Amino acid sequence: MTAATGTPGRRETEEAIRRALRPGPPPPYPELVALERTLLLLIAELYGVVERQQRGEAADSRGRARLNSIRYQTSVGLGDGLMSAHMQVRALARDCQWLAEQHSAGTVGINGGGQ
């Protein structure tokens, strides 16, 4: 995370998303647990910024619906099985990716300007 903005840096976010969306068989469960933890932290940081941006703009019902979906998805948890954990981490990565894109498109880019 950047010290100036308190939001995750672009590299940190992209790396977590890349690891979570890597094709192939699921990684070991402990790695999925670590990825979930990282993604949840990134989402928590980005969510607040994007939510404030959404409130400041004309209400976009698709954006609000996506934010509501993300809030639900973050409360689901990994589950006990390897495949359910893998699918949950991938869903969190897609949510994190969307938030990062929204954040970058807002008035305050990641790292204060998309660096």
N, CA, C and O atoms as a DFTB+ gen file, in Angstrom:
460 C
 N C O
     1  1       0.843      -1.178       0.000
     2  2       0.000       0.000       0.000
     3  2       0.882       1.232       0.000
     4  3       1.989       1.240       0.538
     5  1       0.361       2.253      -0.611
     6  2       1.122       3.489      -0.643
     7  2       0.869       4.263       0.641
     8  3      -0.246       4.284       1.163
     9  1       1.905       4.887       1.133
    10  2       1.780       5.637       2.381
    11  2       0.919       6.877       2.203
    12  3       0.168       7.249       3.104
    13  1       1.025       7.517       1.045
    14  2       0.312       8.773       0.824
    15  2      -1.190       8.588       0.730
    16  3      -1.949       9.409       1.245
    17  1      -1.626       7.525       0.082
    18  2      -3.067       7.364      -0.150
    19  2      -3.712       6.325       0.741
    20  3      -4.929       6.344       0.924
    21  1      -2.922       5.412       1.304
    22  2      -3.497       4.350       2.114
    23  2      -4.176       3.286       1.271
    24  3      -4.842       2.402       1.810
    25  1      -4.014       3.359      -0.052
    26  2      -4.601       2.361      -0.946
    27  2      -3.513       1.439      -1.467
    28  3      -2.341       1.814      -1.494
    29  1      -3.891       0.243      -1.879
    30  2      -2.890      -0.699      -2.382
    31  2      -2.205      -0.154      -3.627
    32  3      -2.820       0.542      -4.435
    33  1      -0.943      -0.473      -3.769
    34  2      -0.215      -0.093      -4.968
    35  2      -0.636      -0.952      -6.146
    36  3      -1.147      -2.058      -5.974
    37  1      -0.417      -0.436      -7.329
    38  2      -0.790      -1.144      -8.555
    39  2      -0.103      -2.499      -8.640
    40  3      -0.747      -3.498      -8.959
    41  1       1.201      -2.548      -8.359
    42  2       1.928      -3.824      -8.466
    43  2       1.407      -4.865      -7.489
    44  3       1.216      -6.027      -7.847
    45  1       1.181      -4.445      -6.267
    46  2       0.666      -5.355      -5.230
    47  2      -0.681      -5.935      -5.649
    48  3      -0.925      -7.134      -5.507
    49  1      -1.541      -5.079      -6.160
    50  2      -2.868      -5.508      -6.583
    51  2      -2.781      -6.445      -7.783
    52  3      -3.396      -7.511      -7.790
    53  1      -2.022      -6.048      -8.787
    54  2      -1.900      -6.867     -10.000
    55  2      -1.289      -8.231      -9.704
    56  3      -1.716      -9.234     -10.277
    57  1      -0.306      -8.283      -8.826
    58  2       0.337      -9.554      -8.488
    59  2      -0.641     -10.501      -7.786
    60  3      -0.691     -11.690      -8.103
    61  1      -1.402      -9.987      -6.852
    62  2      -2.381     -10.830      -6.149
    63  2      -3.435     -11.349      -7.125
    64  3      -3.811     -12.520      -7.070
    65  1      -3.904     -10.492      -8.004
    66  2      -4.906     -10.901      -8.994
    67  2      -4.319     -11.940      -9.942
    68  3      -4.961     -12.946     -10.243
    69  1      -3.108     -11.697     -10.406
    70  2      -2.458     -12.634     -11.328
    71  2      -2.299     -14.015     -10.694
    72  3      -2.580     -15.030     -11.332
    73  1      -1.851     -14.052      -9.443
    74  2      -1.685     -15.333      -8.754
    75  2      -3.015     -16.049      -8.584
    76  3      -3.093     -17.266      -8.748
    77  1      -4.058     -15.301      -8.257
    78  2      -5.370     -15.914      -8.016
    79  2      -6.014     -16.424      -9.293
    80  3      -6.746     -17.413      -9.268
    81  1      -5.751     -15.760     -10.405
    82  2      -6.385     -16.137     -11.673
    83  2      -5.488     -17.002     -12.557
    84  3      -5.821     -17.264     -13.713
    85  1      -4.367     -17.440     -12.024
    86  2      -3.436     -18.280     -12.790
    87  2      -4.175     -19.534     -13.273
    88  3      -4.841     -20.204     -12.484
    89  1      -4.057     -19.851     -14.573
    90  2      -4.723     -21.061     -15.079
    91  2      -4.061     -22.330     -14.536
    92  3      -2.926     -22.311     -14.058
    93  1      -4.784     -23.391     -14.625
    94  2      -4.246     -24.670     -14.188
    95  2      -4.967     -25.181     -12.954
    96  3      -5.982     -24.631     -12.528
    97  1      -4.424     -26.234     -12.398
    98  2      -5.058     -26.822     -11.211
    99  2      -4.947     -25.884     -10.020
   100  3      -4.073     -25.017      -9.983
   101  1      -5.827     -26.057      -9.054
   102  2      -5.781     -25.186      -7.878
   103  2      -4.473     -25.367      -7.105
   104  3      -3.925     -26.467      -7.032
   105  1      -3.991     -24.273      -6.536
   106  2      -2.811     -24.400      -5.664
   107  2      -3.220     -25.079      -4.358
   108  3      -4.410     -25.280      -4.114
   109  1      -2.259     -25.429      -3.526
   110  2      -2.587     -26.044      -2.227
   111  2      -3.486     -25.121      -1.395
   112  3      -3.434     -23.897      -1.519
   113  1      -4.302     -25.734      -0.555
   114  2      -5.265     -24.988       0.262
   115  2      -4.604     -23.872       1.079
   116  3      -5.150     -22.769       1.122
   117  1      -3.459     -24.102       1.727
   118  2      -2.843     -23.012       2.499
   119  2      -2.502     -21.792       1.626
   120  3      -2.590     -20.656       2.091
   121  1      -2.119     -22.025       0.377
   122  2      -1.838     -20.903      -0.519
   123  2      -3.135     -20.141      -0.841
   124  3      -3.127     -18.915      -0.959
   125  1      -4.235     -20.868      -0.979
   126  2      -5.527     -20.222      -1.226
   127  2      -5.952     -19.384      -0.022
   128  3      -6.513     -18.300      -0.181
   129  1      -5.686     -19.881       1.162
   130  2      -6.000     -19.123       2.382
   131  2      -5.215     -17.813       2.391
   132  3      -5.769     -16.758       2.701
   133  1      -3.926     -17.878       2.053
   134  2      -3.097     -16.672       2.023
   135  2      -3.572     -15.701       0.936
   136  3      -3.605     -14.491       1.155
   137  1      -3.935     -16.231      -0.226
   138  2      -4.449     -15.388      -1.304
   139  2      -5.756     -14.720      -0.903
   140  3      -5.966     -13.536      -1.166
   141  1      -6.634     -15.489      -0.265
   142  2      -7.899     -14.908       0.184
   143  2      -7.636     -13.749       1.138
   144  3      -8.241     -12.686       1.005
   145  1      -6.750     -13.945       2.084
   146  2      -6.430     -12.902       3.060
   147  2      -5.913     -11.644       2.356
   148  3      -6.342     -10.532       2.665
   149  1      -4.998     -11.826       1.415
   150  2      -4.442     -10.694       0.664
   151  2      -5.521      -9.983      -0.129
   152  3      -5.619      -8.756      -0.095
   153  1      -6.333     -10.752      -0.844
   154  2      -7.389     -10.148      -1.662
   155  2      -8.419      -9.420      -0.810
   156  3      -8.889      -8.348      -1.193
   157  1      -8.774      -9.978       0.329
   158  2      -9.738      -9.312       1.205
   159  2      -9.188      -7.977       1.722
   160  3      -9.929      -7.001       1.837
   161  1      -7.899      -7.938       2.030
   162  2      -7.289      -6.679       2.460
   163  2      -7.287      -5.652       1.330
   164  3      -7.598      -4.481       1.549
   165  1      -6.936      -6.094       0.124
   166  2      -6.933      -5.195      -1.027
   167  2      -8.341      -4.686      -1.316
   168  3      -8.543      -3.497      -1.566
   169  1      -9.303      -5.590      -1.280
   170  2     -10.695      -5.212      -1.543
   171  2     -11.172      -4.214      -0.500
   172  3     -11.837      -3.235      -0.839
   173  1     -10.841      -4.448       0.763
   174  2     -11.274      -3.534       1.828
   175  2     -10.748      -2.126       1.579
   176  3     -11.472      -1.148       1.767
   177  1      -9.508      -2.020       1.163
   178  2      -8.923      -0.705       0.890
   179  2      -9.564      -0.049      -0.324
   180  3      -9.917       1.130      -0.283
   181  1      -9.714      -0.804      -1.396
   182  2     -10.254      -0.241      -2.636
   183  2     -11.753       0.027      -2.537
   184  3     -12.250       0.992      -3.118
   185  1     -12.466      -0.808      -1.814
   186  2     -13.922      -0.699      -1.729
   187  2     -14.348       0.676      -1.222
   188  3     -15.218       1.321      -1.808
   189  1     -13.737       1.110      -0.145
   190  2     -14.116       2.398       0.434
   191  2     -13.901       3.557      -0.522
   192  3     -14.739       4.454      -0.620
   193  1     -12.781       3.537      -1.226
   194  2     -12.482       4.608      -2.186
   195  2     -13.487       4.600      -3.327
   196  3     -14.024       5.644      -3.695
   197  1     -13.742       3.414      -3.890
   198  2     -14.672       3.307      -5.019
   199  2     -16.088       3.658      -4.581
   200  3     -16.825       4.306      -5.324
   201  1     -16.472       3.237      -3.389
   202  2     -17.811       3.568      -2.890
   203  2     -17.981       5.077      -2.767
   204  3     -19.021       5.619      -3.138
   205  1     -16.967       5.751      -2.250
   206  2     -17.033       7.217      -2.153
   207  2     -17.097       7.855      -3.538
   208  3     -17.834       8.819      -3.744
   209  1     -16.336       7.327      -4.478
   210  2     -16.386       7.839      -5.849
   211  2     -17.786       7.657      -6.435
   212  3     -18.313       8.553      -7.094
   213  1     -18.380       6.495      -6.190
   214  2     -19.711       6.204      -6.715
   215  2     -20.739       7.168      -6.124
   216  3     -21.637       7.627      -6.829
   217  1     -20.609       7.474      -4.838
   218  2     -21.540       8.402      -4.200
   219  2     -21.381       9.807      -4.757
   220  3     -22.354      10.556      -4.850
   221  1     -20.150      10.167      -5.130
   222  2     -19.879      11.497      -5.640
   223  2     -20.346      11.692      -7.075
   224  3     -20.501      12.828      -7.523
   225  1     -20.568      10.619      -7.791
   226  2     -21.002      10.692      -9.182
   227  2     -22.497      10.434      -9.252
   228  3     -23.132      10.080      -8.258
   229  1     -23.044      10.616     -10.439
   230  2     -24.447      10.254     -10.645
   231  2     -24.585       8.772     -10.316
   232  3     -23.755       7.967     -10.737
   233  1     -25.602       8.411      -9.582
   234  2     -25.788       7.028      -9.143
   235  2     -25.871       6.091     -10.342
   236  3     -26.801       6.183     -11.144
   237  1     -24.913       5.204     -10.462
   238  2     -24.881       4.202     -11.515
   239  2     -25.395       2.905     -10.893
   240  3     -24.736       2.323     -10.031
   241  1     -26.560       2.458     -11.325
   242  2     -27.165       1.286     -10.683
   243  2     -26.313       0.034     -10.885
   244  3     -26.286      -0.833     -10.012
   245  1     -25.621      -0.078     -12.013
   246  2     -24.752      -1.246     -12.219
   247  2     -23.566      -1.206     -11.259
   248  3     -23.166      -2.235     -10.715
   249  1     -23.008      -0.018     -11.055
   250  2     -21.895       0.107     -10.110
   251  2     -22.325      -0.198      -8.697
   252  3     -21.611      -0.884      -7.965
   253  1     -23.486       0.301      -8.299
   254  2     -23.998       0.027      -6.947
   255  2     -24.290      -1.466      -6.784
   256  3     -24.006      -2.049      -5.738
   257  1     -24.856      -2.076      -7.822
   258  2     -25.144      -3.515      -7.756
   259  2     -23.850      -4.314      -7.617
   260  3     -23.794      -5.287      -6.865
   261  1     -22.818      -3.904      -8.340
   262  2     -21.539      -4.612      -8.257
   263  2     -20.936      -4.454      -6.866
   264  3     -20.402      -5.414      -6.312
   265  1     -21.013      -3.263      -6.301
   266  2     -20.507      -3.059      -4.945
   267  2     -21.259      -3.927      -3.943
   268  3     -20.650      -4.496      -3.038
   269  1     -22.568      -4.031      -4.097
   270  2     -23.357      -4.893      -3.209
   271  2     -22.949      -6.353      -3.370
   272  3     -22.857      -7.087      -2.387
   273  1     -22.704      -6.773      -4.610
   274  2     -22.271      -8.140      -4.877
   275  2     -20.917      -8.418      -4.234
   276  3     -20.702      -9.489      -3.666
   277  1     -20.013      -7.459      -4.325
   278  2     -18.680      -7.614      -3.731
   279  2     -18.793      -7.713      -2.214
   280  3     -18.114      -8.529      -1.592
   281  1     -19.642      -6.890      -1.623
   282  2     -19.828      -6.946      -0.168
   283  2     -20.308      -8.336       0.247
   284  3     -19.852      -8.874       1.256
   285  1     -21.228      -8.921      -0.527
   286  2     -21.693     -10.281      -0.233
   287  2     -20.556     -11.285      -0.418
   288  3     -20.321     -12.125       0.450
   289  1     -19.852     -11.198      -1.547
   290  2     -18.808     -12.173      -1.877
   291  2     -17.717     -12.212      -0.816
   292  3     -17.162     -13.275      -0.536
   293  1     -17.408     -11.069      -0.226
   294  2     -16.353     -11.041       0.790
   295  2     -16.787     -11.707       2.097
   296  3     -15.951     -11.990       2.955
   297  1     -18.067     -11.952       2.249
   298  2     -18.553     -12.583       3.481
   299  2     -18.741     -14.091       3.344
   300  3     -19.081     -14.757       4.322
   301  1     -18.528     -14.636       2.160
   302  2     -18.816     -16.046       1.898
   303  2     -17.828     -16.989       2.556
   304  3     -18.241     -17.996       3.131
   305  1     -16.547     -16.701       2.490
   306  2     -15.533     -17.602       3.035
   307  2     -15.129     -18.654       2.020
   308  3     -15.771     -18.809       0.982
   309  1     -14.060     -19.375       2.325
   310  2     -13.495     -20.333       1.376
   311  2     -14.239     -21.655       1.292
   312  3     -14.262     -22.283       0.233
   313  1     -14.834     -22.079       2.363
   314  2     -15.416     -23.421       2.372
   315  2     -14.338     -24.447       2.698
   316  3     -13.167     -24.105       2.862
   317  1     -14.746     -25.702       2.789
   318  2     -13.826     -26.752       3.211
   319  2     -13.089     -27.418       2.059
   320  3     -11.989     -27.938       2.249
   321  1     -13.673     -27.410       0.872
   322  2     -13.074     -28.126      -0.244
   323  2     -12.089     -27.282      -1.034
   324  3     -12.176     -26.054      -1.060
   325  1     -11.157     -27.960      -1.673
   326  2     -10.147     -27.285      -2.475
   327  2     -10.782     -26.543      -3.649
   328  3     -10.412     -25.403      -3.930
   329  1     -11.722     -27.168      -4.329
   330  2     -12.342     -26.527      -5.498
   331  2     -13.199     -25.329      -5.097
   332  3     -13.182     -24.306      -5.780
   333  1     -13.941     -25.441      -4.008
   334  2     -14.748     -24.292      -3.581
   335  2     -13.841     -23.131      -3.168
   336  3     -14.148     -21.972      -3.448
   337  1     -12.739     -23.438      -2.512
   338  2     -11.793     -22.400      -2.111
   339  2     -11.171     -21.751      -3.351
   340  3     -11.011     -20.532      -3.406
   341  1     -10.827     -22.565      -4.332
   342  2     -10.242     -22.057      -5.565
   343  2     -11.222     -21.130      -6.286
   344  3     -10.834     -20.057      -6.749
   345  1     -12.475     -21.535      -6.381
   346  2     -13.487     -20.713      -7.061
   347  2     -13.737     -19.412      -6.294
   348  3     -13.936     -18.362      -6.906
   349  1     -13.730     -19.473      -4.982
   350  2     -13.935     -18.269      -4.171
   351  2     -12.778     -17.288      -4.349
   352  3     -13.005     -16.086      -4.486
   353  1     -11.560     -17.778      -4.348
   354  2     -10.397     -16.903      -4.528
   355  2     -10.443     -16.263      -5.917
   356  3     -10.127     -15.082      -6.063
   357  1     -10.829     -17.025      -6.929
   358  2     -10.939     -16.474      -8.279
   359  2     -12.030     -15.392      -8.334
   360  3     -11.852     -14.368      -8.995
   361  1     -13.141     -15.614      -7.652
   362  2     -14.217     -14.611      -7.620
   363  2     -13.729     -13.337      -6.918
   364  3     -14.008     -12.228      -7.374
   365  1     -13.009     -13.500      -5.822
   366  2     -12.466     -12.338      -5.116
   367  2     -11.466     -11.591      -5.995
   368  3     -11.420     -10.361      -5.973
   369  1     -10.675     -12.317      -6.760
   370  2      -9.700     -11.677      -7.649
   371  2     -10.410     -10.861      -8.722
   372  3      -9.977      -9.752      -9.035
   373  1     -11.486     -11.384      -9.288
   374  2     -12.245     -10.627     -10.296
   375  2     -12.879      -9.384      -9.663
   376  3     -12.917      -8.324     -10.287
   377  1     -13.372      -9.507      -8.440
   378  2     -13.924      -8.343      -7.738
   379  2     -12.838      -7.306      -7.477
   380  3     -13.057      -6.110      -7.669
   381  1     -11.680      -7.760      -7.044
   382  2     -10.561      -6.857      -6.776
   383  2     -10.137      -6.167      -8.072
   384  3      -9.830      -4.975      -8.074
   385  1     -10.120      -6.912      -9.161
   386  2      -9.753      -6.356     -10.459
   387  2     -10.729      -5.250     -10.863
   388  3     -10.309      -4.193     -11.334
   389  1     -12.015      -5.489     -10.684
   390  2     -13.027      -4.491     -11.030
   391  2     -12.850      -3.234     -10.170
   392  3     -12.897      -2.114     -10.679
   393  1     -12.645      -3.430      -8.868
   394  2     -12.449      -2.285      -7.979
   395  2     -11.211      -1.483      -8.385
   396  3     -11.241      -0.252      -8.390
   397  1     -10.128      -2.178      -8.723
   398  2      -8.909      -1.482      -9.140
   399  2      -9.149      -0.684     -10.418
   400  3      -8.651       0.433     -10.559
   401  1      -9.909      -1.252     -11.342
   402  2     -10.225      -0.532     -12.584
   403  2     -11.078       0.697     -12.298
   404  3     -10.843       1.762     -12.868
   405  1     -12.062       0.554     -11.423
   406  2     -12.915       1.680     -11.062
   407  2     -12.095       2.754     -10.352
   408  3     -12.267       3.949     -10.591
   409  1     -11.214       2.311      -9.487
   410  2     -10.367       3.227      -8.734
   411  2      -9.469       4.005      -9.689
   412  3      -9.317       5.220      -9.556
   413  1      -8.883       3.312     -10.642
   414  2      -8.002       3.971     -11.625
   415  2      -8.763       4.933     -12.506
   416  3      -8.223       5.959     -12.920
   417  1     -10.015       4.615     -12.801
   418  2     -10.836       5.482     -13.658
   419  2     -11.354       6.690     -12.900
   420  3     -11.816       7.650     -13.516
   421  1     -11.285       6.662     -11.557
   422  2     -11.765       7.774     -10.736
   423  2     -10.791       8.925     -10.757
   424  3      -9.807       8.923     -11.497
   425  1     -11.081       9.896      -9.941
   426  2     -10.257      11.109      -9.915
   427  2      -8.918      10.876      -9.221
   428  3      -7.992      11.668      -9.395
   429  1      -8.797       9.801      -8.437
   430  2      -7.560       9.523      -7.706
   431  2      -7.038       8.178      -8.186
   432  3      -7.472       7.147      -7.671
   433  1      -6.142       8.145      -9.133
   434  2      -5.618       6.888      -9.639
   435  2      -4.833       6.151      -8.580
   436  3      -4.420       6.746      -7.585
   437  1      -4.622       4.870      -8.778
   438  2      -3.787       4.096      -7.858
   439  2      -2.412       4.734      -7.812
   440  3      -1.863       5.110      -8.847
   441  1      -1.866       4.856      -6.642
   442  2      -0.587       5.532      -6.397
   443  2      -0.658       7.001      -6.776
   444  3       0.356       7.597      -7.137
   445  1      -1.858       7.599      -6.697
   446  2      -1.984       9.009      -6.944
   447  2      -1.854       9.402      -8.399
   448  3      -1.683      10.586      -8.687
   449  1      -1.928       8.466      -9.329
   450  2      -1.837       8.834     -10.727
   451  2      -1.536       7.660     -11.632
   452  3      -1.147       7.854     -12.783
   453  1      -1.708       6.449     -11.137
   454  2      -1.537       5.276     -11.962
   455  2      -0.079       4.901     -12.236
   456  3       0.230       4.343     -13.289
   457  1       0.798       5.199     -11.311
   458  2       2.215       4.894     -11.506
   459  2       2.460       3.420     -11.439
   460  3       3.600       2.976     -11.581
